[in-house]
Amino acid sequence: MIPSLIVPGLQGSGPGHWQRWWQALEPEAVWVEQSDWADPDLDRWSAQVQAVLRAQSRPVWIVAHSFGVLASVHAAQHLPEKIAGAFLVAPADPEKFGLSARIPRTPLPFPSLLVASSNDPWLKLMNAGYLAGCWGSHLINLGEVGHINPDSGFGPWIEGRSLFQRFVHSHDGLFSGEIPITVRSERSVRHAH
């Protein structure tokens, strides 16, 4: 399997975040570390993603969350040949950070899947659909599940991992038929403890 480049959002996806779980499951996964997780500086974050991409010996699959999606898409303009595809989860709204004019609105030159929520406080579903359309991404709406992070009941996110693996194995980013996704089971288990 092609290694993953994990790009967290603000606050660096803490210990309970699904990105941390996924990194533990994939020894070859590379974590993109930022010098200041609280400061959403697009240029600095994008430069760090680019630096890590340049260090890879072969193209990688980006697994980005929230502001990490914006940094990844911005970085991709400079090094598309280093990216096999992108799994973009719960993007932050560029407008909330005054970055609307700086985020590309053209199709990404690699397969991409954008996973969104209908009640994400960081991005309205309509705007997620717009970004997916601009980037040529397949859009998956998980329903009313918040920001797809620990605060909204997501820990290991096993269903998401399965979706990501199916996406990678498809190599062309296209799906046929239904994609079964359930999040209630994981969220129920998490809240029961």
N, C-alpha and C positions, 0 to 999 in steps of 0.2 A: 504494500500500500504506500502511496506517496505520502511523505510526512506532512504534518499540519503546522501551520504558523498560527499560533493563538494570539489574537490581538484583543485584550480586554478594553473595557470602557473606563469611565471615571472611577476612581478609588481602586482600580486594579483588580476587580473581581476577586473578592476575599475568599477565605478558606472554604466556605460552603457553596461557592458558585460552581455551576456545571462546567465552566471552562477549566477549573482546577481539577475536577474529577476526571475530565477527559484527558488532561495532560498526564495524570497518573496512569491512565489506561494505555497511553501511547508513548513508549519510551523515546521514540524519535521526534516527538512534538517539540517545537521550539516556542518558547514564551517570549513575547515582545515586552520588554521592561521599559517603563518610562521613568524619567528622572523626577517628575512631579505628577502624581496621579490625580491631584486635585485641580490642576491647572489645564483646562482644555485648549491648549495652544496647538492649532492645526498644523502649522509649519513644523514645530518641534516633534509632534507625535508622528507626522507623516515621514519626517526625516529618519526617525528611529525605525519605523517599519521598513523604509527603504534600506537602511543600513543592515538590518537583519536579513532582508531579502537578498542583498548583494553577497552576503556571507554563505548563502546556501549553494550547494554544488549542483542542485537540480531544482526544477520548478516545484513549488509547494502549494498545498491547499490552504487558503486563508480561512480561519474560523474566527470571525469578529463579532463583537457585541457592542451595542450602544455607540458611544463616541469612537470606539475602535473601528466601527464600520466606516465612519466618515474619514478617519485617518487612513484606513486601508484603501478605500476607493480613490482618495487623493493620491496616495503613494503609487497606486496601480498605473496612473497616467505615465509615470516615469520608468517603470520596470515591468511592463506587462509580460515580457518573456520569462520572467521568474515566477509567474503565477499559473498554476494548472487550473485553478477554479476558486470560487469564493462562496462560503456559507455565511451569509450576512444576517445576523439575528438582532431584532429589535433596534434598528438604527435610531440614533438620536436625531432630532429634527434640526437640520442645518440652520433654520431660521432662528431657533432659540439661542444660537451661539453667534448670530450675525454672519453666518458663513454661506448663505444661499448662493452668492455669486461665485464662491470658490470651490463648490462641490460639482464635479462633472455631471453633465446632463446628457451624456452620449453613451451608447452601448459599450459595456465592458468587453474587451477582446478575449474573453475566456468564459466558460460556463459559470453561472452564478444563481444562487437560490436565496431569496430574501424571505425570512420567517418573521411574521409580524403578529400583532395582537389587536383585537378590536377595541381594547380599552387601555392601551399603553399610554401612560401619562407623558412620555417623552416624544411620541409621534402618533398623530392620528392615522387610522387605517387608510383613509383616503390619500394622505400624503405618502404613506408607505407604498401604496399602489402606484402613485405617480413616480416615485423613485425607482421602483421595480421596472416600470415601463421605460423610463429613461435609460436605465442600465441594461435593459434586455434580460432582466432576472425573472425567473419563475417565482411567483408569489405564493406563499403558504400562509393562510390566516388560521392561527390556532384558536381563535375565539376570544372570549373575555378572560385572559390570563395575565394581564398586567405587563410588566416590563421583562418578563421571561428571565427572572433572576431570583435569588433566594428570598427577597422580600415578597415576591408574589408566589412563593411555594415551590420554586425550582431548585432542587439540589443536583443529583447526578444527571437528571433529565435523560433517562435511558431511551425514551422514544425519540428524542432529538438526535441522540447518537446514532440510532438505527437509521433515521432519516438522512443524516449526514453520510453514513456509510453507503446507503443506496445511491445517493447523489454522486458520490465519488466513483462508485463502480459503474455508473451509467456512462461516465466519461464525456457525455455530450450535454449533460445537464437537463435532459428532457425526461419526463416521466410519462408512463401510459397507465391509465386506470386510476383507481383511487389510492390515496396514500393514507393508510390508517394511522391516525395520531390520537393518542389519548393522554391527557395530562392529569386528569382527575385522580387516577390511582396513585401516582407519585405524590401529588399534593396532599391527598387524604392520608397517606402513610406518614408523610412528614409532620402533618399537624396532629396526628394521633399520638406522637411521642412526647 
